[in-house]
Amino acid sequence: RFEGAAAYDADAPEPKRKKTLYERVEAPTSKEHAARMDRAHRFAKEAAKFASEASKSGRNTPTMQEMKKRDASAVGTNLALEKKYFRLTEAPSMATVRPPEVLVESLKLVKQRWTANGDYEYVKDQLKSIRQDLTVQHIRDGE
């Protein structure tokens, strides 16, 4: 019960203050930094090995990952307006990714289908597929 100034105990310890995130996180030691750099190099080697194996595996087209290494403007070549969404388990081939111009037309088609029959599952699947194609090509904000 609070009873004015008489209830205040000047001798009571102050409540513990929570540490800020900056205070809780310590800078990595040189050993931790070295381990992180080793890990980054290991992943880079694995990615290069994957790209090399993929190109030797008989694919007709390089993966988006391989194209990004060669040139920053890797663009898909698939011209289909509709494409079923599937979760990627490896770097996609350029032949399976739609270029931006096709994605614009695909979005128009999805909007028309939604207006015509309101098929939520179809629209959801197509929008996820469009988003995936934009993501693997590193396209953002209408670039």
N, C-alpha and C positions, 0 to 999 in steps of 0.2 A: 504494500500500500504506500502510495506517495503522499507525504504530508508536508509539502512545502520544502523550504530550505533545510529544515531539521532532519529530513530523511537522507540528505546527501552526506556520504561518508568520505571525507577527504583522505582518509588513510587507506581506503579500498584500492586495490590495484586496478589500473585501467584495463578494459577488455582488450584481448589480443586482436590486433589488426591483421586481416588477411593479406598475404603477400600478393603483389601484383604479378602478372604473367612475366614481366621482365625480371622481377626478382626471383621467380621460381625457376626460370630457364637459365642454365649456365652455358657459357660459351663452350664449344667442343674443345677438348684437349687436342694437342697435336697428333696424338695416337688415334683419336676418334676421327679427326680430319683426314688422316692418311687412310683409314679404313673406308671412309666415305668415298674418297677419290678412287681407291682400288675397286670399290663396288661400281662406281660410274664407268670406269674403264672396262670392267668385266661385262657390263650390260652393253656397252658400245661394241665390244668384240662380238658378243652374241648376236646383236642386231645385224652386224656386217656379215656374220656367218649365215644367218637366216636368209638375208637377201641374196647371198651368193648361192646357197642351196636352192632357193626358190627359182633363181634364173636358170640353174642347171636342171631343174626338175621337168623341163619340157613345156613350161607355160608358153603360150604364144605371145603374151604381153607381159611387161614387167609389172611389179607391184607398185602401188602408190609410194611405198617406202623407198623403193629403189629409184623411182623417178625424183623424189624429193632430194635424194643424195646427188643426183646429176644436175637437177635444175629446179629452181624454186617454183616454177609455174607448172607443176604436174596437174593435168586435168584429165578426168575420166573420158571414156570414149563410147559408153553405152548410150544408145539413142532411144531406148524404150521409155515410154511415158509412165507406165506402171511397173513397179518392181516390188516384190514381196520383201518385207523386212526380215532380216535374219541377223542374229548376233554374230559378230566377227570373231573368229578364232585365230585368224592370221591376217597379215597385211592383205588388203583387197587388191585384186588385179585391176588395172586400169580399164579393162574390158567390162568389168561389172559395175563401175562407178559412172554415174551420169554427169555430164558437164553442166555448168550453171545455166546455160540457155535451155537445156532440156528440163532442168529442175523448175524453171519458171513456168514452162508449159505444163509440167506435171502438177504443179500447185494449182494452176487454173483448172485442170481436169478434176482434181480432188474437190475443189470448191464447187464445181458444177455438179458432181456426183452427190455432194452433201446437200446441196439445195434441192436436187431432184428427188432423192430418196432417203436422206438422213441416215445412211448406214454407218453407224459409229465405228464398228470394228474395222471396216474397210478403210475409213478415213484415218483412224488411229494408226493402222499398219502402214499406210502410204506416207503419212506425215513423219513417222519414225524413220522410214526408209529415206525420205528427202533429207531429214536432219542428219542422218548418218552420212549420206553422200556429201553434204556440205562440210561436215566435220572432218572427214578423211582428206578433203581437199583444202582444209584450213580456210574456208570461206566464212567470213563473219560480216554482219552489218551491210549486206549488199555489195561487198567488194567484188 
